[in-house]
Amino acid sequence: MQNILLVEDSNMFGKIAKKKIEKVFNVPVYWAKSFAEAEKLLKMGAGSFSMALLDVNLPDAPHGEVIDRVVKEGISSLVFTSNVSDDVRNLVWSKKVADYILKEDPNSLEYIVIAMQQLEQNHENLILVVDDSTTYRTMLSDLLYIRKYRVINASNGEGGLDILDRYPEIKLVITDYNMPGMDGVRFCQKIREKRKSDQLAIIGASSEDDLSLGARFLKSGADDFIVKGSFLVEEFYSRVQRCLKQIDLFQQIRDAAIRDFLTGMYNRRYFFEAGTELISQCELEGSQLYCVIIDIDNFKSVNDTYGHDIGDIVIKQVAQAMQELSEEEDIVARIGGEEFCILGPIASVDDGLEQCERLRQHIATMPMIIDDGSGESLKVSISVGVCFSFGGNLDDLIKKADECLCRAKQNGRNRVEFVRDMP
C-alpha cells in the first residue's frame, strides 16, 4: 500500500482516523481539512496515493466535489458521511467510490480499517463477467474495478468456458441468462462439470421478467442471482464479497486439512495422496523421479539447549529454505517432528543429487536467527537420503530413502547418501 489521502474538516475525527490508519497499515496518511488543501496534496504527491478517505461535505466543497477530484486521479476512495438518506446514498454511489462509512457510527473506524484491508486484498481475486451485451459487461466490470478486483470478460458461454480453462485462478463467474448459443443456465451446468462450488462461485443475472429464472440458476449450480437494472450497487458488492468469502473459507478448510500447522508445508496425509498420483504420472510418462528424506541433525540437543520454542523456529526456517530451493513440480512436506520429505520429477540422477547437495550446503551455512532482539543465531545441518526411481510404490521409495538417511547419519551426518531403484 502506498500513501493514503485523508480529507476531513473535523479535527477530532481527523486526528483519530489518521492515528488509527497509520498504526494499522504503517503507511503515511496525508491529512487535508479542505478542498483547497486536498488539491495541493494531490499535486505534490501525484501518483503516490493508493487510497483516499473523503468527507462528502467540506467548507469549500459542500456537495462532494472533492470526490470527483480524487476519483479522477484513479484513486480508490472511501467516503465519510453523517447522512445516509437515499439522496446522499445515490450521490455517493454515482461518483464511483468503493464504499461509504457513517461517521457517527461508533464502529466507523473499525469499519474503515476492514474496508481498506478488503480493498488491498481484492486484487488477488479474478472475476469472469459473461454477457453478450457490451454495455452491461462494461458496467459490471467498471463496478468491480472500483473495488480493485481483476476482471476478464467473455461475450458468450463458449468463450467463458475457454477462459476458465486458461485461467484456473478465477474465483467468481457473473453470467447473464439470455446469450446466443448457450444460455446462462446451461453455462452454469457446464462449469459445474469441471469446477465445484467449493472452488468457484457463480452469480446468475437476467433482465427477463421470469420469476423462475433465479431458481433455475440455483438448481444448475449458481450460488446467487441478481435481476439486471434493479439491484443496488452496495447490494451487488455485498453479494460479490459474500461469494468470494465463501470460496476463501473453503480454501482455508482445505489448507487446514493438508497443511502442517507450524511450517505451512504440506502434511504427511497430503504427501501420500499427492505422491501416489505423481508416481503414476511419472510412470505413464516414463520420467524419472526422486524421493528425498531429510532430517535435522542433532535436533534434540537444540531443544535441550535452547528450548522447544527455539526448536520450532529452527524447523520453520529449515522448512522455508526447502520450499525456496525446491522445484515447482516437487511435493515438499513435513512428515514428522524434524523430518521432511520431497518427491518430484528429475531430468537425471546427477541433477537430483545436485539439488539435494545445494539444499544441504545452504542449510549448513545459513544462520538460524533465534532472537530478533539480540540477533543471536545458531547453525544446524541436515542429513539427506535419496532414492531415484522410475515409479513403484511410494512406501517402498520412502523406505529406501530412509535407509539412505540412516547411512548418512552413520557416516557422520551433514551429508547426502543415495540409491538407484532401477527397473
C-alpha positions as CSV (number, residue, x, y, z in Angstrom):
1,M,0.0,0.0,0.0
2,Q,1.3,3.5,-0.9
3,N,0.4,6.8,0.8
4,I,-3.2,7.5,2.0
5,L,-5.0,10.8,1.5
6,L,-7.4,11.8,4.3
7,V,-9.7,14.8,3.6
8,E,-11.7,15.6,6.7
9,D,-12.6,19.0,8.3
10,S,-13.3,17.7,11.8
11,N,-10.1,18.0,13.9
12,M,-11.2,15.3,16.4
13,F,-12.3,12.7,13.8
14,G,-9.3,13.5,11.5
15,K,-6.8,13.0,14.3
16,I,-8.3,9.7,15.4
17,A,-8.6,8.4,11.9
18,K,-5.1,9.4,10.9
19,K,-3.6,7.8,14.0
20,K,-5.6,4.6,13.7
21,I,-4.8,4.1,10.0
22,E,-1.1,4.8,10.3
23,K,-0.9,2.3,13.2
24,V,-2.6,-0.5,11.4
25,F,-1.1,-0.1,7.9
26,N,2.2,1.5,8.8
27,V,2.0,4.0,5.9
28,P,1.9,7.8,5.9
29,V,-1.6,9.4,6.0
30,Y,-1.6,13.0,4.5
31,W,-4.5,14.9,6.0
32,A,-6.2,17.8,4.3
33,K,-9.0,19.8,6.0
34,S,-10.4,21.4,2.9
35,F,-10.8,21.0,-0.9
36,A,-8.0,23.5,-1.4
37,E,-5.6,21.6,0.8
38,A,-6.5,18.4,-0.9
39,E,-5.8,19.9,-4.2
40,K,-2.3,20.9,-3.1
41,L,-1.6,17.4,-1.7
42,L,-2.7,15.8,-4.9
43,K,-0.4,18.0,-7.0
44,M,2.5,17.5,-4.6
45,G,2.1,13.7,-4.4
46,A,0.9,12.9,-7.9
47,G,0.7,9.2,-8.4
48,S,1.7,8.4,-4.8
49,F,-1.7,7.8,-3.2
50,S,-3.2,4.3,-3.4
51,M,-6.3,5.1,-1.4
52,A,-8.3,8.1,-0.1
53,L,-10.8,8.7,2.8
54,L,-13.0,11.6,1.9
55,D,-15.7,13.7,3.6
56,V,-18.7,14.5,1.5
57,N,-19.3,18.0,2.9
58,L,-16.3,20.4,3.2
59,P,-16.4,24.1,3.9
60,D,-15.2,25.0,0.4
61,A,-16.8,21.9,-1.3
62,P,-20.2,21.1,0.3
63,H,-21.6,18.9,-2.4
64,G,-19.0,16.1,-2.7
65,E,-16.8,18.0,-5.2
66,V,-13.6,16.5,-3.6
67,I,-14.8,13.0,-4.5
68,D,-14.9,13.9,-8.2
69,R,-11.5,15.4,-8.0
70,V,-9.9,12.4,-6.2
71,V,-11.6,9.7,-8.2
72,K,-10.5,11.5,-11.4
73,E,-6.9,10.7,-10.3
74,G,-7.8,7.0,-10.3
75,I,-7.5,6.7,-6.5
76,S,-9.8,4.2,-4.8
77,S,-11.9,6.2,-2.4
78,L,-13.9,5.6,0.7
79,V,-16.4,8.3,1.7
80,F,-17.4,9.6,5.2
81,T,-21.0,10.8,5.6
82,S,-23.2,11.7,8.5
83,N,-26.3,11.3,6.4
84,V,-27.4,8.0,4.8
85,S,-30.6,9.3,3.1
86,D,-31.5,7.9,-0.3
87,D,-30.3,11.1,-1.9
88,V,-26.9,11.0,-0.2
89,R,-26.5,7.3,-0.9
90,N,-27.3,7.8,-4.6
91,L,-25.0,10.8,-4.8
92,V,-22.1,8.8,-3.3
93,W,-22.5,5.7,-5.5
94,S,-22.9,7.8,-8.6
95,K,-19.4,9.2,-8.0
96,K,-17.9,5.7,-8.3
97,V,-16.5,5.3,-4.8
98,A,-15.5,2.0,-3.3
99,D,-17.7,2.4,-0.2
100,Y,-19.1,4.8,2.3
101,I,-18.9,5.0,6.1
102,L,-21.4,6.5,8.5
103,K,-19.2,8.9,10.5
104,E,-21.4,8.9,13.7
105,D,-21.3,5.1,14.0
106,P,-19.1,4.2,17.0
107,N,-17.7,1.3,14.9
108,S,-16.8,3.5,12.0
109,L,-13.1,3.4,12.4
110,E,-13.1,-0.4,12.7
111,Y,-15.2,-0.5,9.5
112,I,-12.7,1.8,7.7
113,V,-9.8,-0.5,8.6
114,I,-11.7,-3.6,7.4
115,A,-12.8,-1.9,4.2
116,M,-9.2,-0.8,3.4
117,Q,-7.9,-4.2,4.1
118,Q,-10.5,-5.7,1.8
119,L,-9.6,-3.3,-1.0
120,E,-6.0,-4.3,-0.7
121,Q,-6.8,-8.0,-0.9
122,N,-9.3,-7.7,-3.7
123,H,-6.6,-7.6,-6.4
124,E,-5.9,-11.2,-5.6
125,N,-9.4,-12.1,-6.8
126,L,-10.0,-12.7,-10.5
127,I,-13.6,-12.5,-11.7
128,L,-15.1,-13.5,-15.1
129,V,-18.1,-11.5,-16.4
130,V,-20.0,-13.2,-19.2
131,D,-22.7,-11.3,-21.1
132,D,-23.4,-10.7,-24.8
133,S,-24.3,-7.1,-24.0
134,T,-21.2,-4.9,-24.3
135,T,-22.9,-2.2,-22.3
136,Y,-23.8,-4.5,-19.4
137,R,-20.3,-6.2,-19.4
138,T,-18.7,-2.7,-19.2
139,M,-21.0,-1.6,-16.4
140,L,-20.3,-4.6,-14.2
141,S,-16.6,-4.5,-15.0
142,D,-16.4,-0.8,-14.0
143,L,-18.1,-1.6,-10.7
144,L,-15.6,-4.4,-10.0
145,Y,-12.6,-2.3,-11.0
146,I,-13.7,0.4,-8.5
147,R,-13.3,-2.3,-5.8
148,K,-9.9,-3.3,-7.2
149,Y,-10.9,-6.7,-8.4
150,R,-9.2,-8.1,-11.5
151,V,-11.7,-8.8,-14.3
152,I,-11.9,-10.8,-17.5
153,N,-14.8,-10.6,-20.0
154,A,-16.5,-13.0,-22.4
155,S,-19.4,-12.4,-24.7
156,N,-20.9,-16.0,-24.6
157,G,-20.8,-19.2,-22.7
158,E,-18.4,-21.0,-25.1
159,G,-15.9,-18.2,-24.7
160,G,-16.4,-18.2,-20.9
161,L,-15.6,-22.0,-20.7
162,D,-12.4,-21.4,-22.8
163,I,-11.3,-18.6,-20.4
164,L,-12.0,-20.8,-17.4
165,D,-9.7,-23.5,-18.8
166,R,-7.0,-20.9,-19.4
167,Y,-7.3,-19.1,-16.0
168,P,-7.9,-21.7,-13.3
169,E,-7.4,-19.0,-10.6
170,I,-10.8,-17.4,-11.4
171,K,-12.9,-17.5,-8.2
172,L,-16.2,-16.0,-9.4
173,V,-18.3,-16.0,-12.6
174,I,-21.1,-13.5,-13.2
175,T,-23.2,-14.7,-16.1
176,D,-26.2,-13.4,-18.0
177,Y,-29.0,-15.8,-18.9
178,N,-30.1,-14.8,-22.4
179,M,-27.0,-15.3,-24.6
180,P,-26.6,-16.8,-28.1
181,G,-25.6,-20.4,-28.4
182,M,-25.6,-21.4,-24.8
183,D,-27.9,-19.7,-22.2
184,G,-26.6,-18.9,-18.7
185,V,-28.3,-21.9,-17.0
186,R,-26.6,-24.3,-19.4
187,F,-23.4,-22.4,-18.9
188,C,-23.6,-23.0,-15.2
189,Q,-24.2,-26.7,-15.7
190,K,-21.1,-26.9,-17.9
191,I,-19.0,-25.0,-15.4
192,R,-20.0,-27.4,-12.6
193,E,-18.9,-30.4,-14.6
194,K,-15.3,-29.1,-14.1
195,R,-15.4,-26.8,-11.1
196,K,-17.3,-27.5,-7.9
197,S,-18.9,-24.9,-5.6
198,D,-16.0,-25.1,-3.2
199,Q,-13.6,-24.0,-6.0
200,L,-15.6,-21.4,-7.9
201,A,-18.7,-19.3,-7.2
202,I,-21.3,-18.3,-9.8
203,I,-23.8,-15.4,-9.8
204,G,-26.5,-15.6,-12.4
205,A,-28.2,-12.5,-13.9
206,S,-31.1,-11.7,-16.1
207,S,-33.2,-8.8,-17.2
208,E,-36.2,-11.0,-18.1
209,D,-39.3,-10.8,-16.0
210,D,-39.4,-14.6,-15.3
211,L,-39.7,-15.4,-11.6
212,S,-38.4,-19.0,-12.2
213,L,-35.0,-18.0,-13.6
214,G,-33.5,-17.5,-10.2
215,A,-34.5,-21.0,-9.1
216,R,-33.3,-22.5,-12.4
217,F,-29.9,-20.8,-11.9
218,L,-29.5,-22.0,-8.3
219,K,-30.6,-25.6,-9.2
220,S,-28.0,-25.6,-12.0
221,G,-25.1,-24.7,-9.7
222,A,-25.2,-21.0,-9.2
223,D,-24.6,-19.5,-5.7
224,D,-26.7,-16.4,-6.2
225,F,-28.9,-14.5,-8.7
226,I,-29.5,-10.8,-9.5
227,V,-32.0,-9.0,-11.7
228,K,-30.4,-6.6,-14.1
229,G,-31.3,-3.0,-13.6
230,S,-33.0,-3.4,-10.2
231,F,-30.1,-4.2,-7.8
232,L,-28.4,-1.5,-5.6
233,V,-24.7,-1.0,-6.1
234,E,-23.9,-1.9,-2.4
235,E,-26.1,-5.0,-2.7
236,F,-24.1,-6.1,-5.7
237,Y,-20.8,-5.5,-3.8
238,S,-22.2,-7.5,-0.8
239,R,-23.2,-10.4,-3.0
240,V,-19.8,-10.5,-4.7
241,Q,-17.9,-10.3,-1.5
242,R,-20.1,-13.0,0.1
243,C,-19.4,-15.4,-2.8
244,L,-15.6,-14.7,-2.7
245,K,-15.5,-15.1,1.1
246,Q,-17.2,-18.5,0.7
247,I,-14.5,-19.6,-1.7
248,D,-11.8,-18.4,0.6
249,L,-13.3,-20.2,3.6
250,F,-13.4,-23.5,1.6
251,Q,-9.7,-22.9,0.7
252,Q,-8.9,-22.3,4.4
253,I,-10.6,-25.6,5.3
254,R,-8.7,-27.5,2.5
255,D,-5.4,-25.9,3.7
256,A,-6.1,-26.9,7.3
257,A,-6.6,-30.5,6.2
258,I,-3.4,-30.7,4.0
259,R,-1.0,-28.2,5.6
260,D,1.3,-28.6,8.6
261,F,0.3,-26.0,11.2
262,L,3.8,-25.0,12.2
263,T,5.5,-24.6,8.8
264,G,2.7,-24.2,6.3
265,M,4.2,-27.1,4.3
266,Y,2.1,-30.0,3.1
267,N,1.5,-32.6,5.8
268,R,2.0,-36.3,5.8
269,R,-1.5,-37.1,4.7
270,Y,-1.3,-34.8,1.6
271,F,2.2,-36.1,0.7
272,F,1.0,-39.7,0.4
273,E,-2.2,-38.8,-1.5
274,A,-0.5,-36.5,-4.0
275,G,2.7,-38.5,-4.1
276,T,0.9,-41.6,-5.3
277,E,-0.7,-39.6,-8.1
278,L,2.7,-38.1,-9.1
279,I,4.3,-41.5,-9.2
280,S,1.5,-42.8,-11.5
281,Q,2.0,-39.8,-13.7
282,C,5.8,-40.3,-13.9
283,E,5.3,-44.0,-14.8
284,L,2.9,-43.1,-17.7
285,E,5.4,-40.5,-19.0
286,G,8.4,-42.7,-18.4
287,S,10.1,-40.0,-16.4
288,Q,12.5,-40.4,-13.5
289,L,11.8,-39.1,-10.0
290,Y,13.5,-38.8,-6.7
291,C,12.2,-39.4,-3.2
292,V,14.2,-37.5,-0.5
293,I,14.1,-37.9,3.2
294,I,15.6,-35.0,5.2
295,D,16.3,-34.9,9.0
296,I,17.8,-32.1,11.0
297,D,21.0,-33.3,12.7
298,N,21.2,-33.4,16.5
299,F,17.8,-31.7,16.8
300,K,17.3,-33.0,20.3
301,S,20.3,-31.0,21.5
302,V,18.7,-27.8,20.0
303,N,15.6,-28.4,22.1
304,D,17.5,-29.3,25.2
305,T,19.9,-26.3,24.9
306,Y,17.6,-23.6,23.7
307,G,14.0,-24.9,24.4
308,H,11.2,-26.1,22.2
309,D,10.2,-22.6,21.1
310,I,13.6,-22.1,19.5
311,G,13.4,-25.6,18.1
312,D,10.1,-24.6,16.4
313,I,11.9,-21.5,14.9
314,V,14.7,-23.7,13.5
315,I,12.1,-26.1,12.0
316,K,10.3,-23.2,10.3
317,Q,13.5,-21.7,8.9
318,V,14.6,-25.1,7.5
319,A,11.2,-25.6,6.0
320,Q,11.3,-22.2,4.4
321,A,14.7,-22.9,2.9
322,M,13.4,-26.2,1.5
323,Q,10.4,-24.6,-0.1
324,E,12.5,-21.8,-1.7
325,L,15.1,-24.2,-3.1
326,S,12.7,-26.9,-4.4
327,E,11.4,-27.1,-7.9
328,E,7.8,-26.1,-8.7
329,E,6.8,-29.6,-9.5
330,D,8.1,-31.0,-6.2
331,I,5.8,-32.1,-3.4
332,V,7.5,-30.8,-0.2
333,A,6.2,-32.0,3.1
334,R,6.9,-32.2,6.8
335,I,6.2,-35.8,7.7
336,G,7.4,-35.9,11.3
337,G,8.9,-33.7,14.1
338,E,12.2,-32.6,12.4
339,E,11.8,-34.9,9.4
340,F,10.8,-33.8,5.9
341,C,10.2,-35.4,2.5
342,I,10.5,-34.3,-1.1
343,L,9.1,-36.1,-4.1
344,G,9.5,-34.8,-7.6
345,P,10.4,-35.5,-11.2
346,I,14.1,-35.0,-12.3
347,A,16.0,-35.0,-15.5
348,S,18.8,-37.2,-14.3
349,V,20.4,-38.7,-11.1
350,D,23.1,-36.0,-11.3
351,D,20.5,-33.2,-11.4
352,G,18.7,-34.7,-8.4
353,L,22.0,-35.1,-6.4
354,E,22.9,-31.5,-7.3
355,Q,19.6,-30.3,-6.0
356,C,20.0,-32.2,-2.7
357,E,23.6,-31.1,-2.3
358,R,22.7,-27.4,-2.9
359,L,20.0,-27.7,-0.2
360,R,22.4,-29.4,2.3
361,Q,25.1,-26.7,1.8
362,H,22.6,-23.9,2.1
363,I,21.2,-25.2,5.4
364,A,24.7,-25.8,6.8
365,T,25.8,-22.2,6.1
366,M,22.6,-20.5,6.9
367,P,22.4,-18.8,10.4
368,M,19.2,-19.7,12.2
369,I,18.0,-16.4,13.8
370,I,16.7,-17.4,17.3
371,D,16.2,-14.0,18.8
372,D,15.3,-11.0,16.7
373,G,16.0,-8.6,19.5
374,S,19.7,-9.6,20.1
375,G,20.4,-11.0,16.7
376,E,21.7,-14.2,18.3
377,S,21.8,-17.2,15.9
378,L,22.9,-20.8,15.7
379,K,23.9,-23.2,12.9
380,V,22.4,-26.6,12.1
381,S,22.9,-29.2,9.4
382,I,20.8,-31.8,7.7
383,S,21.3,-35.4,6.6
384,V,19.7,-36.4,3.4
385,G,18.7,-39.8,2.0
386,V,17.6,-40.1,-1.7
387,C,16.0,-42.9,-3.7
388,F,16.0,-42.5,-7.5
389,S,13.3,-44.4,-9.4
390,F,11.1,-44.5,-12.5
391,G,8.0,-45.4,-10.4
392,G,6.9,-48.0,-8.0
393,N,5.2,-48.0,-4.6
394,L,5.6,-44.8,-2.5
395,D,6.0,-46.7,0.7
396,D,8.9,-48.7,-0.8
397,L,10.6,-45.5,-2.1
398,I,10.3,-43.8,1.3
399,K,11.7,-47.0,3.0
400,K,14.8,-47.0,0.6
401,A,15.3,-43.2,1.0
402,D,15.1,-43.7,4.8
403,E,17.7,-46.4,4.7
404,C,20.0,-43.9,2.9
405,L,19.2,-41.3,5.5
406,C,20.3,-43.8,8.2
407,R,23.6,-44.4,6.3
408,A,24.1,-40.6,6.1
409,K,23.7,-40.4,9.9
410,Q,26.1,-43.3,10.5
411,N,28.7,-41.8,8.1
412,G,29.0,-38.5,10.1
413,R,25.8,-36.6,9.3
414,N,25.6,-33.4,7.2
415,R,25.8,-35.4,4.0
416,V,23.8,-36.9,1.2
417,E,23.5,-40.7,0.6
418,F,21.5,-42.2,-2.3
419,V,20.4,-45.4,-4.1
420,R,19.2,-46.1,-7.6
421,D,16.0,-48.1,-7.7
422,M,16.2,-49.0,-11.4
423,P,13.5,-51.2,-13.1
